Amino acid sequence: MAEICNVALIGHKSMGRAHSNAYLKVGRFFNVPVQPVMHTIVGTDLISLAPFADRWGWQNYSTSWKEIVKNPDIHLVDITTPNYLHAEQAIVALAAGKHVACEKPLGATLRDAKAMKNAALRYKKSKTFVWFNYRRCPAVALAYRLVAEGRLGRLFHVRASFLQDWGGPETPLTWRFQKKYAGSGAHGDLAAHIIDLARFITGNEITEVCGAIAETFIVERPLPPSPVRSAHGAISVRPKRQTGKSDVDDATVFIARFSGGAIGVFEASRVAMGHRNNNQIEINGELGSLRFGFEDMNVLWYYDAREDRRTAGWRRILCTAAGAHPYAGAWWPEGRVIGYEHTFVNMVADMMAVLGGEEPIIPLPDFANAYETQRVLEAALLACKHRAAVKLTEIR
C-alpha cells in the first residue's frame, strides 16, 4: 500500500481548480509510491470556499493559511496565491517542516525568490517544487530527451514566445496588472514559462540579457465590479464605470546569450490578438531543429539536417505512444490526445515519485532551479530600465 501525503492547497481560483483536479486524478492513472490526500483547501472567500471544497473533494476548508501550514497532519503545502504572497507562505511552511509546491514565478521580486531559495536550503529535509507545468507535455519532455541525446548537436538558436490576447482594454484591473501584487505583467506571468522551457530543453543557462523592451499599452483599466450593500441589506453591483492604473508590462521582448554559445529571442504578450495560449519554442542546432507550440500540444516537430537534402523536411511527431513518449503510457491508446489539465497530473505524479524516494520521469524544478529563471526575469527588467546589456553574474 502506498504511503499518503496530506495536502493543503492555498488558493481556490483558476490554478486551485487545476491543482485540485491533478490531486484527484493522479492515483487513477499513475502507480505513485505516495498517494496525495486532499486534506484542506484554504482561501479568503468563505462564501465560495465551502462549495469549492465539496465540488473538488477537499476534506476540510479554512480561511487561515498560517494555522493550516502549522497543522502536524499536513505534509505538503501547495501555494497558488498572488505572487507577492509566495515568499511568506512558503517560508513559514518550510519552517514548519512541510514540503512546498509553489506556482510560478517563484516570487514577485528577486528578493522574495532569493529568500525562498535560501529557506529551502536551510530546511533541507523539505522538498520544494515549482509548477512549470509545460515541462510535463509529452512533446516537451521528448524534446528535452532528444537534445540531451545530442540529436541537434551544437545549439545555435533559441526563439521562444508566449502570446495571449486576454489582456485587452476591457480586461479589469485585477492583481495581475498591479506591480505591488504581481511584480511584473506578461514578463513574470508568461516569460517565466518560456525561460524555464529554454533552460530545461537546452540544458544551458542564460548568461546575458543583451537588450530588452517592455511596454504598458493600456495604462487605465476598468475596476472590477464591486458589490454595494444598501441600508436595507440588499446587495447590488456598482453600475458606475471606474478605472485604475495598470503599472506592469503588457508585453516584453528580450534577446539573450546562453552558456553553450547559442543566442535567444524571447517575447511575452497578453495583448497579442488571436493568440489564446500560444506558448512556442524552437531550437536550431548544427544537426537539426525542434519546435513546439502548446496550441497543438501533442505534436513535436523535428528536422534532421543529416538527411538527404532532396527529401529532407520537418517531421511531425504525434507524442502519444506508450514507451516512446514520456507520460503517454499513463493515459490513452495511441493517437488519443491529452490536454492542458494532464500536464498538472503528470507533475503531481513526478512530485509523488520524489516524495517516495523515486526518480521523476523528467527533472522537476525546485526553488533553487526556479530561482535561476527569476534571475533571468530580473536581468531583463534591468536591461529595460537601463537600456543596456546585463550579465547574469551581476544578478545575485
N, C-alpha and C positions, 0 to 999 in steps of 0.2 A: 504494500500500500504506500502511495506517495505521501511525503510529508505535506503539511499545509503551511500556507503563508497568509496570515490575516492582513488584508489590505485596507488602508484608509485613503480615500480619494478626496482631495481638497479641490473643490470646483465642480459644478454640475451644469455647465453650459455646453457649448459645441464639443470641446475636447473631452468634457466629462462623459458625454454620450459615447464618443469613440473609444475611450479607455474602458468604460463600463462594458461595452459590447465585447471588447477583447478579453476581459477577465471572464465574462460569461462563456465565451466560445472556445477558449484555448484548450481546455481539457477534453473537449469533444473531438478535436481534430489532431492534437499532438499528444504523444505519450510523455508528459512532462514529469520530471522527478519530484517537483514541488507543485502542489495544486493551490492556486490562489483562491482564497475565500473572501468574498465581498463583505467585509465586516462593517465598515462605516463610511457613509458619504457625508462630506462637510460642505456647507455653503452658508451664505449670509441671508438668503431669502427663504425664510421659513415657510412661506405660503407654497412655494414651488418645490421645496426640498422633500417634503413627505411624499408627494406624488411621484417625484423622480426616484426616490428610494424604492418605492413599491413597483414601479414600472421596470426598473433595471435590476432588481434583485439584491439591493443592499439591505443587510440585516438591521442596521441601525442608521440614524442620521443625527447630525449635531451642527450647531452654529458656532462652536468654539474649537478652532483648529489647535489651539495651544493645549487644551485638555486632551484632545484625541491623540496628538503625536506623543504625549507622555504616557498614554494608556499602555500598560505592560502587555496587554493582549495583542497589540498591533505590531506587526513585523516589518511591513513595507508601507511607506508614506509616498503617495503619488500626487504631484503638485501640478495643477492645471490653471492656476490663478494668473491674473495680470502680472507682467514681467517684474514690476517693482516689488512684488511680494515674495518672489522666489527665494531671495537670499535669506531673509529672516526665517521663513518657514523651513527651508532645507537645513539651515544650520542648527535650529532648535531640534529638528527631528534627528539629525546626526548625533547631536549631543545626548539625545535620549536613547541612543543605541539602535536606531532604526535604519534599515535600508531605505534609500530615497531614489525615486524616479521623478524627473522634472521635465516639463515641457521646454521647448526652445523658444528664443535663445536662452542660454544658461541664466543670464541676468539682464536687467535693464541697462546696466552700465558695466564697464570693465572692472571697476572697483567691486561691485557686487559679485561678479563672476569669479574674481580672484579670491574673495572671501569664501565663496562656496568651494572652490578648488582646495584651498588651504584647510578648510574644515574637513573635507573628505580625506585629506592626507593625515589629519590629526586623529580622526576616528576611523582607523584603518580596518576595523572589523566589519564596518558597514559597507555594503556595495552601493555604488551610485550608477544611475542610468539616465540618459538624456534622450528624449523622444524625437530623434531624427528618423522618423518612420520610413522615409523614402528609400533608405538603405535596404529595407525589407521587401521591396519589389523584387520578384524573382529575376527580372531583366537586369536590374541594377546589381544585384548580387552576382549574376553571371558576368556582367561587365567587370566587376571587381576581380573575379577569378581569372578571367581572360588576360587582363593586364598583368596580374601577379604571375601568370604563366609565361609572360614575355611575348604574347601574341601580337602586340603592337610595337615591340622593340623600344627604341629610344623615343620618348614622347616630345612632340613639338608644340602642339596647340591644345588648349582647353578653352572652349567657349560655352558659357552657361547662362541661361536666363530663366527667370521665374516671373511670368506675366499673368496678372489677373485684371479684371475690369470692374470689380465690385465697389471701388472707391471713388465713384464719380461725384459730381457736385451735390446730388441729393442724399448721399450717404450721411447719416447723422454723426455728430461728434461723440463717438464712443471713446473708451480709454485708449484704443489703438491709435488714435490721432492726437494724443497728448503726451508730450515728451516725459512729463513727470511720472507717468504710469507705464509707458511703453519703452522709453529710452530712445527709440527711433521708429520710423514708419516702415515702409516697404523694405528698407535695408535690414533691420533686425528680424522682421517677420518672414521675409522671403529670401533675401540674400544669405541668411544664415543657413538655409537648406542647401543652396547650390554651392556655397563654400564647403560645407560638410561633404557633399557628394564629390566635389572635385578632389578634396584631400583624401577621402576614402577610396575612391576608384583608382586614382593615380598612385597612391601610396607616398606622395610627395607633399611637402609643406610649402605654403606660400611664404616667400622670403621678403617680398617688397610689393607694396601697392604704389604703382608708378604714377597714377593720376586718378582723379575721381570727380564726378559731378553729382550733386544731389539737388532736387528741385521740389518745392512745395507749390503745386499748381493751384490748389484750392485752399485758400487761407481761411475763408469763412465757411463754416459748415452749420447746418441746422442742428439745434439741440434736440436730443431725443424727446419724444412726448413725455410729459410728466403729469402724473395724476394729481388732481386738485380735490380736496375734501371740503364740501360745503358745511355751513353751520349746522345743518340737519344730518350730517354724516354721509350724504351721498357722494360718490366718487365719480369724477368725470376727467377727461383728458384736456389739458390746457390747449385751447384752439389757436392761440396767437403764435405765429412763427417767430422764433427767436434763434439767434445764431451765436456761435462761439468760435474762437480762433484755433485752427489746427497749426501746430508748431513742429510737425515731423515731416519727413520727406514722403512725397507721393511716389517718387521714382529715384533710383540711384544707379549710376553706371561707374564701374572702375576697371582698370587694367592692372595686371599683376605679373610677377615672375615667380616661378616655382624652383624648389631646391634641385630638381633634376634637370633644369635648364629650359623647361617649357615656358611659354608665355600664355597668359589667360585673359579673357574678357568676360566680365560679369555684368548682368543687367537685371534689376528688380523693379517691378512697377505694379501698382494697384489701380492704374488708370489706363491700361492698355486694352482698349475696347475690342471685344470679340474674343479675348483670351479668358477662359473661365478659370483654369488652374494649370497653366501651361509651363510646367517645370521641365526644362530641357537641358541636356548636356551632350556635347560632342567632344571627342578626344581623338586627335590625329597623331600618329606616330610614324616612324620610318618603315614599319612593316604592315601598317594598316590603320583602320579607324573604327570607332564605335560611336553610335549616337542613340540617345534615349529621349523620349518625350512622354510625360506622365499622362497626357490625354489619350495616349494609346499605350497604357502602362504594361501590357502583357508582351510587348514587342521590343526586341533589341535589334538594331541594325548594325551589321558588321561588314567591313570591307577588307579583303585580304590583298595587299599590294603585290604579293608574290605570284598571284595567278596570271595566267596568260592574258596579256593586255587586250587581246581581241575579244575575250569573253568575260573579262573581269567586271564586277559590278557590286553594288550594295546587296547584301543578303539579308532578307527579312527572317528573323528567328522568333517564332512564337514560343514563349518561355513557359510552357505548361506541361512539360514532360517529366514525370517522376523519374528520379535518378539522374537526369540530365540537367535539370534546372533547380537551383536551391528553393526550398519551401514547397515546390509544386506537388511533391508526393503526398503532402498532408491534405490536399484539397480534392479536386475533382478529376475525372478522367481527362486525358489529354485533349486539349482544344476547348475545354470548358473554362473560360477565363475567370479571373478573380478581379476584385475591385479595391477601392480605397480602404475600406474597413479591414481588409485582410492584412494590410501592412502592419496594423496595430496588433492584430492577433499574432502575427509572425514575431513581432518584437516581444510580446509577453512570453511567447514560447522560449525565446532566447534568454530573457530575463530569468525565467524559472529554471532553465538549464544551469545558468551561472549560480543561482542561489542553491541549486542542488549539487554543486561541485562538478558540473559537466561543462563541456565546451559549447558555446553557441554555434549555430550554423555558420554565421559570419560575425566578425567582430562587432561588439557593442560599444557605442561611445559612452564613456564615464565622464565625471565632472572635469577631470584633467584633460581629456580629449576635447570636450566641448569648449573648454577654456581657450584652446588653440584657435578654434573658429571665432570666438569672441575677440581675440587679439586681432584677427584679420578685419572683423567688423570695425573695431576701433581704429585701425590703421586707415581704413577707407574714410571714416569720418574725419580724421585729422588731415588726410590728403585733400578732402573737400574744403575744410576750414582754411588751410594754409596754402592751398593751390600749389602743392609741392609733393614730391615723392616721399614716401615714408617706409623705412626699412623695419621689418618686424623685430629686429634686435633692439629697436627703440621703444617697443611696447612690452611692458612687463607688469 
